[in-house]
Each structure stands twice: as C-alpha cells, then as structure tokens.
Amino acid sequence: MKFMYDGGRVTLEWLSMLAASRAAAVIIPLLILAAPSAGAELTYKEFSKEPEAWRRGYVFAISRYMSTVAQPDEEPPYPLRGAFQRCLVNTTDDVLARRVEAYVASHRASSEGPMVTVVVRALFALCRAEVEKVPAPSPKTPR
C-alpha cells in the first residue's frame, strides 16, 4: 500500500517509523524522569519530609495491599490476609500513619531500611492479636 504526500512517495513503512518516533519522543522523557527514583527505595528520613497527606496515603495504600493481596506462601483460604482484613477494617489513614510513627519511635534500629518494610512491620505489630490467631502453615509434602 503506497501513499502520496506532497508530490513525493510515502510508504507504509515511513508512516510506521513516524509513529514509532513520536512514541519514543513521549516514552524516553518519562524514562529519564523515572530513572533517578527507580534505583533507590524510600527511607524513613525521606518519608518524614513528605507532606502529611502524602504519608497517610502511602501507609494506607500498603495497609490495603496487605489486606487485599495474599502473601506469596499463603494458600486458600488465605488466613493471614483475613487477619489483616479483620484488623484493619475500620482503621483510618490518620490512625495508621500515627501507628507507623509510634512504631518508628520505639524501633529506631529497624527503621533504617526501606519504608515499605517499616510499614509492613508496623502493620504486623498493630495486628499482632489477629495475626497470632493464624495457624502455622503445614509443611508441604513432596509429590
């Protein structure tokens, strides 16, 4: 299939190259902007400098993940996920953020790593009563 443009011959290949170059013009700047943040994980020091609403949203999102997504080694009926659902069902983002801050204040040594890990540990501490009700997984038998 051939197309005519301004008296010259334009092929389908030329049009696809034009589309690809436009896509690259959009994608490459996004990759350049994202590259500096991709290599480093958010630390508590960086987390604490963010606005309060952002910190609440960050902690709330992780809490929703923990109560929605089953853990990698969890089998149906997903008892750990259920424990987090029961524990976090009525917890607000403000309460969660304050609990994470309290956890960091009492566990300074363990708050040096990635913030995701700090929040998950704080959630386990917050939900300890429900998590302790979850039976230990039985060892898998080889097939």
C-alpha positions as CSV (number, residue, x, y, z in Angstrom):
1,M,0.0,0.0,0.0
2,K,1.5,3.4,-1.0
3,F,0.5,6.9,0.0
4,M,1.2,10.1,-1.8
5,Y,2.3,13.1,0.2
6,D,3.4,16.5,-1.1
7,G,4.2,15.1,-4.5
8,G,6.6,12.5,-3.0
9,R,6.1,8.8,-2.4
10,V,5.4,7.9,1.2
11,T,5.3,4.2,2.1
12,L,3.6,2.4,4.9
13,E,7.0,1.8,6.5
14,W,7.6,5.5,6.6
15,L,4.3,6.1,8.4
16,S,5.1,3.4,11.0
17,M,8.6,4.9,11.5
18,L,6.9,8.3,12.1
19,A,4.6,6.8,14.7
20,A,7.4,5.0,16.4
21,S,9.5,8.2,16.6
22,R,6.5,10.0,18.2
23,A,6.1,7.2,20.7
24,A,9.8,7.4,21.5
25,A,9.5,11.1,22.0
26,V,6.9,10.6,24.7
27,I,8.4,7.5,26.4
28,I,12.1,8.5,26.6
29,P,11.5,11.6,28.7
30,L,9.3,9.6,31.1
31,L,12.1,7.0,31.5
32,I,14.6,9.8,32.1
33,L,12.4,11.3,34.8
34,A,11.7,8.0,36.4
35,A,15.3,6.7,36.3
36,P,16.7,8.6,39.4
37,S,13.9,7.3,41.6
38,A,14.0,3.7,40.3
39,G,17.3,2.8,41.9
40,A,16.7,3.9,45.4
41,E,14.0,2.9,47.9
42,L,12.2,5.4,50.0
43,T,13.7,5.6,53.5
44,Y,12.1,6.9,56.7
45,K,14.2,10.0,56.5
46,E,12.8,10.9,53.1
47,F,9.3,9.7,54.1
48,S,9.2,12.1,57.1
49,K,9.9,15.1,54.8
50,E,6.8,14.4,52.7
51,P,3.5,16.2,53.4
52,E,1.3,14.6,56.0
53,A,-1.5,13.8,53.5
54,W,1.1,12.0,51.3
55,R,2.4,10.0,54.2
56,R,-1.1,9.0,55.3
57,G,-1.8,7.9,51.7
58,Y,1.4,5.9,51.5
59,V,0.7,4.0,54.7
60,F,-2.9,3.5,53.8
61,A,-2.1,2.1,50.4
62,I,0.3,-0.5,51.9
63,S,-2.4,-1.5,54.5
64,R,-4.9,-2.0,51.7
65,Y,-2.4,-4.1,49.9
66,M,-1.8,-6.3,52.9
67,S,-5.5,-6.8,53.5
68,T,-6.3,-7.5,49.8
69,V,-3.4,-9.5,48.3
70,A,-2.4,-12.9,49.7
71,Q,1.1,-13.4,50.8
72,P,3.3,-15.4,48.4
73,D,3.4,-18.5,50.5
74,E,-0.2,-18.3,51.6
75,E,-2.8,-21.0,50.5
76,P,-6.6,-20.6,50.3
77,P,-8.5,-19.5,52.4
78,Y,-5.7,-17.0,52.9
79,P,-5.7,-16.7,56.7
80,L,-3.1,-14.0,57.0
81,R,-4.9,-11.8,54.5
82,G,-8.1,-12.4,56.5
83,A,-6.3,-11.4,59.8
84,F,-5.3,-8.1,58.2
85,Q,-8.8,-7.6,56.9
86,R,-10.3,-8.1,60.3
87,C,-7.7,-5.9,62.0
88,L,-7.7,-3.0,59.5
89,V,-11.4,-2.9,58.5
90,N,-12.2,0.3,60.4
91,T,-8.8,1.8,60.7
92,T,-8.4,5.3,59.1
93,D,-5.3,6.6,57.3
94,D,-4.6,9.0,60.1
95,V,-4.6,6.2,62.7
96,L,-2.4,4.1,60.5
97,A,0.1,6.9,60.0
98,R,0.3,7.6,63.7
99,R,0.9,3.9,64.5
100,V,3.7,3.8,62.0
101,E,5.3,6.9,63.6
102,A,4.9,5.3,67.0
103,Y,6.5,2.1,65.7
104,V,9.4,4.0,64.3
105,A,9.9,5.9,67.6
106,S,10.1,2.6,69.5
107,H,12.1,0.7,66.9
108,R,14.7,3.2,65.7
109,A,17.2,0.5,64.7
110,S,14.7,-1.3,62.4
111,S,13.5,1.9,60.8
112,E,16.7,2.4,58.8
113,G,15.7,0.2,55.9
114,P,13.2,0.7,53.1
115,M,10.0,2.4,54.2
116,V,7.8,-0.4,52.8
117,T,9.5,-2.8,55.2
118,V,9.0,-0.4,58.1
119,V,5.3,0.0,57.3
120,V,4.8,-3.8,57.0
121,R,6.5,-4.4,60.3
122,A,4.3,-1.7,61.9
123,L,1.2,-3.3,60.5
124,F,2.3,-6.7,61.8
125,A,2.8,-5.1,65.2
126,L,-0.6,-3.3,65.1
127,C,-2.4,-6.5,64.0
128,R,-0.4,-8.9,66.3
129,A,-3.5,-10.2,68.1
130,E,-5.2,-11.2,64.8
131,V,-2.0,-12.5,63.2
132,E,-1.3,-14.7,66.2
133,K,-4.6,-16.5,65.6
134,V,-3.5,-17.6,62.2
135,P,-2.3,-21.3,62.3
136,A,1.2,-22.0,61.3
137,P,1.4,-23.3,57.7
138,S,1.8,-27.1,57.5
139,P,4.9,-28.3,55.7
140,K,4.3,-29.2,52.1
141,T,4.7,-32.8,51.2
142,P,6.7,-33.5,48.1
143,R,4.8,-35.0,45.2
